[in-house]
Amino acid sequence: MGLLRLLVLAMLASKPGVTGGAEAVGNDSEGLLEFSVGKFRYFELNRPFPEDAILRHISSNVSFLIFQIHSQYQNTTISFSKTLLPNTSGTGTDKGLVFILRPEQSMCTLYLQTLDAEPVQNMAIPLSYSERDPIPGGCNLEFDLDIDPNIYLEYNFFETTIKFAPANLGYARGTNPPPCDIGMERDSRWRLLYDVYQYFLPENDLTEEGLLKHLQRMAEVPQVKANAIKVVTLTANDKTTVSFSSLRGQGVIYNVVVRDPFLNTSAAYVPAHTYACSFAAVEGNCSSLGRVSTKVFFTLFALLGLFICFFGHRFWKTELFFIGFIFMGLFFYILITRLTLIKYDGNLKIFHDDGVFWVTFSCIAVLIPVVFMGCLRILNILTCGLIGSYSVVLAFDSYLYTSLSHITLNVLKRALNMDFHRAFTNVPFQTNDFIILAVWGMLAVSGITLQIRRERGRPFFPPHPYKLWKRERERRVTNILDPSYHIPPLRERLYGRIAQIKELFQKEQPAGERTPLLL
């Protein structure tokens, strides 16, 4: 029976697959999965049925393997043995193990299972590396696995943070690994460099199929370099922690490529993904972002913004209320959040310093009014057009994700969170953003043009209230026929009011005479 089972496995393994792509979905036989080096495979895990995985025909020039498994939001466990131990297994949505191969070893086995009650759709791939390639997580001192190639991801409303273990130099089969912390010479791990990459999924794409397809572009080094954005390069002396701005509802994949500049080789960690939200939450999950009250508020706010965009300069008091509402709302929101300690920019390193950022921000905010000081009416109309039309962008964001909302959101996060200065603030700019940017520009240009044409030949601004009162007062003094001319002065009117109030507190005199009649 054992020989027959091996023959069946050999026949299944010999079936042609898509080179560099995903193999057929399904199990080779009940309780046993067959994998091939460098090929993605889809399969399903069920709670009562753990799977044994096997990898055959490993080349002799391969020094170590990284086997990684991915799912969208349900946890999967990958282990060296059937007995789950912290230092020999890992559980999560993006997990991997490093196999250090022995001499003459050409086969590896591992064990896969899930504790989730629902079936879990997974994708896995084993990747091979030579003795010249660095080993991701080879100098791990922080996490449970002895060699940990995983990226550990945490997020909150403000930022998403990734952590990973330092790598070690590669070595041949059957030899001892290089020491991690003995010396900092050129022939030690301290020469290694770490490139951190970020990859955005299509906006509003929360599908499992889309995620697993795009994860294939972030598993191997050439695909990572070709498809992702390199955010920063860390040296061995830097802390292996990087922070990014959280993009709630937007899928993002992170990976780290460790490079050996001396040997010109590299290796990739296990990619990790996040949507900065929970699929399992009852309220506020990834599929139902934004409350009804938020949508109603921003819809009304957008309607008022449209009015200001096209008629703001004419209705001066309404415009002042709109602008004042925005600034006071932001001020009190920041103040309350800071006082109550609620836990809810560019990528230049110089702006990671709070002092530099806020001084630059303030200078830009003051510089624009100074430039337009000679034409204040134009400045006011530009303000009405740009800010009024931007309120429509915010309304779009409450219904449909757009990265344009982060123009203000990142500044607000910077004011609320003391640690946000260290976060990289990359955002995707995709089809939805181009459409909404075009709408924003069209509304702004239309509103500005309409107001400039309508206000031509009119006074620049409504007259000052004091001047209006003074002019009205002079008109009343000089115009005898005006009924308001005969109104008593203010002092006499005040005395009359006081006398009327005093009469309310006086006792009524009884009717009849009190003095005797004269005879």
Summary of the structure (lengths in Angstrom):
residues: 519
radius of gyration: 35.3
end to end distance: 149.5
largest distance: 151.1
contacts: 1519
relative contact order: 0.08
helix: 39%
strand: 21%
